[in-house]
Amino acid sequence: MKKKHLHCADAYPRATSDLMPHLPDPARRSLLKMMGATGAMGAASHLLAPLTALAQTTTGPDYKAIVCLFMYGGNDANNLVVPREATEYALYRTGRTNLALQQNALLPLTTTPVAEGAADPSRYGLHPAMAGLANLYTQQKMAVVANIGPLIAPTTKAQWNARSVPLPQGLFSHTDQQDAWQSAIYDTMGKTGWGGRMMERLIAEGSVNRGYACISMAGGNLWETGDSSMLAYKMSSSGNFGFDFYKAGNTTDPLTLAIQQTLADQRSHLFHQAWLTTMGRSIDMQQVLTAALKSSTVGTTFPNSDLGRQLNTVAKLISARSSLGLKRQVFFVSIGGFDTHGDEQLGQQNRLFGEISQAVSAFYQSTVDMGIADGVTLFSASDFGRTFASNGQGSDHGWGSHQFVVGGAVKGGQVLGSVPNQTLNGPDDTGAGRWIPTLSSDQMSASLARWFGADTGVIGTVLPHASAFNALDLLA
């Protein structure tokens, strides 16, 4: 279930119509309609840094981008990565009952193509809908991070039973664990995200086009929320903007002139003036990104799915990186539908995994086509894993899960961490197959941050629990 976020227009609905005295009724209705469709006011209210239509600086070879792919609802990763060795698969088959995948359908996780008729040495297999990701694994451009989740300290089953180590707040809760993954704050409610906090420290206040350092294709999110002024700039996955009717620089268009006159007004009422300032910045920002997207040269074919469109727009923005003049950017994309308590979990997951595999494969290929593959890394995250045991139809809320990381700099072709012992009530199970993570989500986040250029001091501030865990050798 995806969290809803309130935009400024929702917070102050009655103030809106009072702020457009210069607009004729049809134009006013048009503007209000476009504002509601885009949520533009919420997108720009945080931006205090100056904007520029085209930055004169270039990014050069040092450009890097991180893309967070969030799977809302809690992905059942027990069917993302599955043991293929006979004894382990037998335990998997017994424990999963109606949710088990057929052994011969699994896609081998191997870096060496197996000759026809030869024995396959790969110990694990990927879900059969993920041929694209399996191919990236073979190319050593994708790694699996096994049984990972929020942890405050390394935790064993004995410590879990005795409650002798601090545990993350709100385990097994959608909202709490979405926040935990995105904030990296586990012992209290997280109000900011580790991606946003990192960007606050890596891009100086006042830098040109700083407001585009965090861009979301999936609405509001905690991950890109900084602890000072940084928030996500929210874009449509189509790459279109709600103010396309506004013609910047046009001195004859009546609607453009009316909007300019309205925005130039000075109001004594705090909320009225904030609304005008926010609208003006939203329109200015649209002009910047529209100009940047026009310079995009992405020729890779993407699937016509929601996630495919989101990642296609991210690729276009990365292609336009020189226009914005930023050396570091983070992007947020998402896909929902993973809250699979009920029936049709296998069919639902097959569809979702197929959409992910096709979209991520196309995105990686686009970075290759642009010559920027070593500078772009995508990682997956989700609320939590789900129970290994079936509830008779689907599976319920869990803890530890498997994630994947894709990119040219990824030390791919490996499964990092440990796939849980596939025994219900075994050494990794808190009950019903809710796995105790053997890797902290901070270990993956810290590896991404180091690759991104964050030093030890920044990582310690952004990821306050990371020092309790060993470094993860994930990125070159």
Summary of the structure (lengths in Angstrom):
residues: 476
radius of gyration: 23.5
end to end distance: 34.6
largest distance: 79.4
contacts: 1662
relative contact order: 0.20
helix: 40%
strand: 13%
